Each structure stands twice: as structure tokens, then as C-alpha cells.
């Protein structure tokens, strides 16, 4: 089983905190989180990356491919509704 690179995870968390508010102001960006790289070429450790959740109709134009050297993954989702309870 792959281990998480904890040093990199802390760096990714800090980068996400610095950029989340600005990213969420972009049209169609509905979430900013942390996930793992899609590729397994990173060796034995899981490589955390920043994940932008986009609405189905959001444009990818102008969205960063990386932030401060951290790769950015884009994930599209359908409509999200808030449920109380």
C-alpha cells in the first residue's frame, strides 16, 4: 500500500488555503479541495494535489494547471443541492 507524503500534504494544504477564496470567486468553481494525483508515476508515495470541483457548464479556460508548483486536478460535477438535517 502506498504511503502519503505528509510533508507534501502540509504544503498542499497551505497552498490551498492561500488560493481557495480567489478560486471560489471564479464562475463555475464550486469547490477547492485536496485529492491525489491520477498517475502512479510518483513512486511509492501518494502525491496529494489540489482539486477544483467545477459545475458541468464551467469553462476551464484560465484555470491554473498548477499553483505554486502543486498540480491542479479538475473534476466536473452535476448540480449540488444543500440538504438540511
N, C-alpha and C positions, 0 to 999 in steps of 0.2 A: 504494500500500500504506500502511496506517495505521501510525503510529509509536507506540511505547509511551511513555506519560508517565512517565519514570523517577523524577521527584520523587514522584509519587503512588505509584508502585510501592514505593519505600522506606518511605513512610508506611504502606501496606497491610501490608508485611512486619512493621513494628514493632507494629502493632495486632494482627496475627495472633499474634505471639509473646506479647503480653500476655494474650491471651484463650484460647489454644489449650488449655491444661491444663484450665481450667474447662469449656470446651465439650465436651471429650472425656469428661468425667465425666457428662455428660447421657446418659440412656438412649437408645440408638439412633443417637447421633452416633459415626460410626466414622472420620471424617477431617476435618481442617481444613486447607484449602489456599488457594491463590490462583489465580484464573481471570480471565476478562474479562467485562465486563458483556454481557448478552444483547442489549441495544439498541444501535443505531448512532447514537443521537441525541447522542452525546457529541462530535461533531465529528471532526476529523482524527486524533485520538489514541485508541489503545486504552485503555480505562479498566479497570485492574485492580480486582477486588473479592475479598472473602473468600468461599470456597466451603465449605459444610458438606456432607459426604457422609453420608447417612442410610441406615440399613437400611430395607428395604421396609416393615417394620411400625412404624417410629418415628413418634411424634406430632410434628407441627410446632408444637403449642401451646407457647407460652413461649419459642420460639427467636427470637432477635433478627432484625429486618429490616435492622438496621444496627448497626455497632459503631464508636463514636467518629466517626460521620459517614460511615463506609465501608459501602456496601451489602453485604448478605449474600445469596448465591445458595444455594439448596438443591438438591441432586442426590440422587436415590434410586438405590440400587444393590441388586442381589441379594446373596446370601451371598458373602463373601470368604474364601478359604482361603489360608493361608500355605504356600508350597512351598519346600522346601529344595533347594539345588542350585546 
